[in-house]
Amino acid sequence: CDSVSGRGGGKNTFLDPNHLPVVFRFAAHMAMEVSVRTDTDGQIYVPVLSIAYAEKKVAQLSASDLAQVSFKAEYSMGTKTYWTVMVVFIVLVCLFIIFWSGVRMYLASCRYPNIPLIVPGGDLNMFIPKFAILLLSFFSTGLSVLFWFHWTMAMYWLVVFKAQDAPFLLLPSAFQGNQYEPHDVLMTFLLSLSIVCVVLDFVR
């Protein structure tokens, strides 16, 4: 706790033991981060201790008040190699989506040729336009491939990182919240694709 900086008054009050502090400051949350070195085995970087302070006014405290204090030690390792492999996989998956979507759109185009519908009294608009069929083929292909890609990587993450008997691979640090942002972005993208596919399927 810090009972010095919370004292009010001039500079002499900091040296006066009889002068009570106005504000009581204490370390509310403490976290020690230990990162494993990737260039050498069995070594770590210098641990980092993060401390978050909280404060309460002395006039509002009583002898029975309790302060909640938490301490956490976290061990993590670098994920640069993992994300490099992931970027390569994502590029390959995108190329496969473009190729397979092109094949499906070509097949759909052959099944729905551009032949004007001649009906007495004009076109009744009973069929979906051809471009909507092509869009549905493209978006449904991307949705299927990305869904199974995401599911496979999630299972890999669960088995390799979470289901270890002896910790060999460590999860990313919770202090680096951006490590989990790609999962949220991909989930949001899959949800958007699903909505588009459902709408186009209803229209069809």
Contacts in CASP RR format, 6 or more apart in sequence:
PFRMAT RR
TARGET T0000
AUTHOR 0000-0000-0000
METHOD contacts of the structure
MODEL  1
CDSVSGRGGGKNTFLDPNHLPVVFRFAAHMAMEVSVRTDTDGQIYVPVLS
IAYAEKKVAQLSASDLAQVSFKAEYSMGTKTYWTVMVVFIVLVCLFIIFW
SGVRMYLASCRYPNIPLIVPGGDLNMFIPKFAILLLSFFSTGLSVLFWFH
WTMAMYWLVVFKAQDAPFLLLPSAFQGNQYEPHDVLMTFLLSLSIVCVVL
DFVR
1 24 0 8 1.000
1 25 0 8 1.000
1 26 0 8 1.000
1 27 0 8 1.000
2 24 0 8 1.000
2 25 0 8 1.000
2 26 0 8 1.000
2 53 0 8 1.000
3 21 0 8 1.000
3 24 0 8 1.000
3 25 0 8 1.000
4 14 0 8 1.000
4 21 0 8 1.000
5 25 0 8 1.000
6 21 0 8 1.000
6 22 0 8 1.000
6 23 0 8 1.000
6 24 0 8 1.000
6 25 0 8 1.000
6 55 0 8 1.000
7 13 0 8 1.000
7 14 0 8 1.000
7 19 0 8 1.000
7 20 0 8 1.000
7 21 0 8 1.000
7 22 0 8 1.000
8 19 0 8 1.000
8 21 0 8 1.000
8 22 0 8 1.000
13 19 0 8 1.000
20 58 0 8 1.000
21 58 0 8 1.000
22 57 0 8 1.000
22 58 0 8 1.000
22 59 0 8 1.000
23 55 0 8 1.000
23 56 0 8 1.000
23 57 0 8 1.000
23 58 0 8 1.000
24 55 0 8 1.000
24 56 0 8 1.000
24 57 0 8 1.000
24 58 0 8 1.000
24 61 0 8 1.000
25 53 0 8 1.000
25 54 0 8 1.000
25 55 0 8 1.000
26 53 0 8 1.000
26 54 0 8 1.000
26 55 0 8 1.000
26 67 0 8 1.000
26 69 0 8 1.000
27 51 0 8 1.000
27 52 0 8 1.000
27 53 0 8 1.000
27 69 0 8 1.000
28 52 0 8 1.000
28 53 0 8 1.000
28 54 0 8 1.000
28 67 0 8 1.000
28 68 0 8 1.000
28 69 0 8 1.000
28 70 0 8 1.000
29 51 0 8 1.000
29 52 0 8 1.000
29 69 0 8 1.000
29 70 0 8 1.000
29 71 0 8 1.000
30 49 0 8 1.000
30 50 0 8 1.000
30 51 0 8 1.000
30 52 0 8 1.000
30 69 0 8 1.000
30 70 0 8 1.000
30 71 0 8 1.000
30 72 0 8 1.000
31 49 0 8 1.000
31 50 0 8 1.000
31 71 0 8 1.000
31 72 0 8 1.000
31 73 0 8 1.000
31 74 0 8 1.000
31 175 0 8 1.000
32 47 0 8 1.000
32 48 0 8 1.000
32 49 0 8 1.000
32 50 0 8 1.000
32 71 0 8 1.000
32 72 0 8 1.000
32 73 0 8 1.000
32 74 0 8 1.000
33 47 0 8 1.000
33 48 0 8 1.000
33 49 0 8 1.000
33 50 0 8 1.000
33 74 0 8 1.000
33 76 0 8 1.000
33 173 0 8 1.000
33 175 0 8 1.000
34 44 0 8 1.000
34 45 0 8 1.000
34 47 0 8 1.000
34 73 0 8 1.000
34 74 0 8 1.000
34 75 0 8 1.000
34 76 0 8 1.000
35 44 0 8 1.000
35 45 0 8 1.000
35 48 0 8 1.000
35 75 0 8 1.000
35 76 0 8 1.000
35 77 0 8 1.000
35 78 0 8 1.000
35 173 0 8 1.000
36 42 0 8 1.000
36 43 0 8 1.000
36 44 0 8 1.000
36 45 0 8 1.000
36 75 0 8 1.000
36 76 0 8 1.000
36 77 0 8 1.000
36 78 0 8 1.000
36 170 0 8 1.000
37 43 0 8 1.000
37 44 0 8 1.000
37 45 0 8 1.000
38 77 0 8 1.000
38 78 0 8 1.000
38 80 0 8 1.000
38 81 0 8 1.000
50 175 0 8 1.000
54 67 0 8 1.000
56 65 0 8 1.000
56 67 0 8 1.000
74 173 0 8 1.000
74 174 0 8 1.000
74 175 0 8 1.000
75 167 0 8 1.000
75 170 0 8 1.000
76 170 0 8 1.000
76 171 0 8 1.000
76 172 0 8 1.000
76 173 0 8 1.000
76 176 0 8 1.000
77 169 0 8 1.000
77 170 0 8 1.000
78 172 0 8 1.000
79 172 0 8 1.000
79 179 0 8 1.000
86 153 0 8 1.000
86 182 0 8 1.000
89 149 0 8 1.000
89 153 0 8 1.000
93 145 0 8 1.000
93 146 0 8 1.000
93 149 0 8 1.000
96 145 0 8 1.000
97 141 0 8 1.000
97 142 0 8 1.000
97 145 0 8 1.000
97 146 0 8 1.000
100 141 0 8 1.000
100 145 0 8 1.000
101 137 0 8 1.000
101 138 0 8 1.000
101 141 0 8 1.000
101 142 0 8 1.000
102 138 0 8 1.000
104 137 0 8 1.000
104 138 0 8 1.000
104 141 0 8 1.000
105 134 0 8 1.000
105 137 0 8 1.000
105 138 0 8 1.000
107 137 0 8 1.000
108 133 0 8 1.000
108 134 0 8 1.000
108 137 0 8 1.000
109 130 0 8 1.000
109 134 0 8 1.000
112 130 0 8 1.000
112 133 0 8 1.000
114 130 0 8 1.000
117 123 0 8 1.000
117 127 0 8 1.000
128 203 0 8 1.000
128 204 0 8 1.000
132 200 0 8 1.000
132 203 0 8 1.000
132 204 0 8 1.000
133 204 0 8 1.000
135 200 0 8 1.000
136 197 0 8 1.000
136 200 0 8 1.000
136 201 0 8 1.000
136 204 0 8 1.000
139 193 0 8 1.000
139 196 0 8 1.000
139 197 0 8 1.000
139 200 0 8 1.000
140 197 0 8 1.000
142 193 0 8 1.000
143 190 0 8 1.000
143 193 0 8 1.000
143 194 0 8 1.000
143 197 0 8 1.000
146 186 0 8 1.000
146 189 0 8 1.000
146 190 0 8 1.000
146 193 0 8 1.000
147 190 0 8 1.000
150 183 0 8 1.000
150 186 0 8 1.000
150 187 0 8 1.000
150 190 0 8 1.000
154 183 0 8 1.000
160 169 0 8 1.000
161 169 0 8 1.000
161 170 0 8 1.000
161 171 0 8 1.000
162 171 0 8 1.000
172 179 0 8 1.000
172 180 0 8 1.000
173 179 0 8 1.000
END
